[in-house]
């Protein structure tokens, strides 16, 4: 056991109130902020730091962490302030502090050059709503991805001192950095997709807003499009947070107990099944005792019981997952006894 073994043990109150840096609602307030606060600074503000996120070798865990990889995420958004809370707590915060994960928040609006810093416009062909313009998004992503991981535009350069950018020709983009648009039209996010993405050293996430993004963002920039479910959010920011959370859990060293993510529902350790019930103290709560088998000390029986519970829970809640699960003869017999009909 070490001090990272439980989530609570690593918790520290976040010392700074992000709201103190200004709200994210009104355009005026956001524009006023952008001149003072770099979007990337929000990460260290959320961590309660004023300095840089430590490199792996300087982190609390020292040498043990040095051998671990570091994964970088660039997030392109009109609302960087939204990320401060979720990234300043729990597993993500710890991964940032330990240098396993680094995140740079890029405000798309910083990459506009017109007087009003406009990022959206009315749709060609009419219809309601607004569409995000392609130029600020392409300029932001092409500029950032031309730089090493960790770079962010200095706050004082927003709008006024942008690095040169060729509006007429596509930039060469790094082949090993997926450029992901979060949108309800994307492929569904699954644990497999999460593993696929986190295998890259760096990932760029673009958060759409309004009614959508100009199609040329897809045709000229985006290499992947991901949806977190068949419902419509107000923008891709919450989806990006979900994705970063799921990726962080897979970074070696991020959970403190190495088999943790492997044994999560939907993960290889559970063979594509949901996890079964878990219990902790007290033994009996409001007259409901834990299953006796868990205190039997018989590991093989406990493992078998857990497997059966995972199978039954999956049958009850997500029978569709059984079609892709690795099932033994014994598993199939148990499921059949509970009414499951194996797909032909
Ligand atoms: N943006 C809006 N809705 C979304 C969804 N369901 N998934 C990902 N991004 C989104």
Boltz pocket constraint, residues with backbone or C-beta under 6 A from the ligand:
constraints:
  - pocket:
      binder: B
      contacts: [[A, 182], [A, 183], [A, 184], [A, 208], [A, 226], [A, 227], [A, 228], [A, 229], [A, 230], [A, 231], [A, 232], [A, 233], [A, 234], [A, 235], [A, 236], [A, 239]]
      max_distance: 6.0
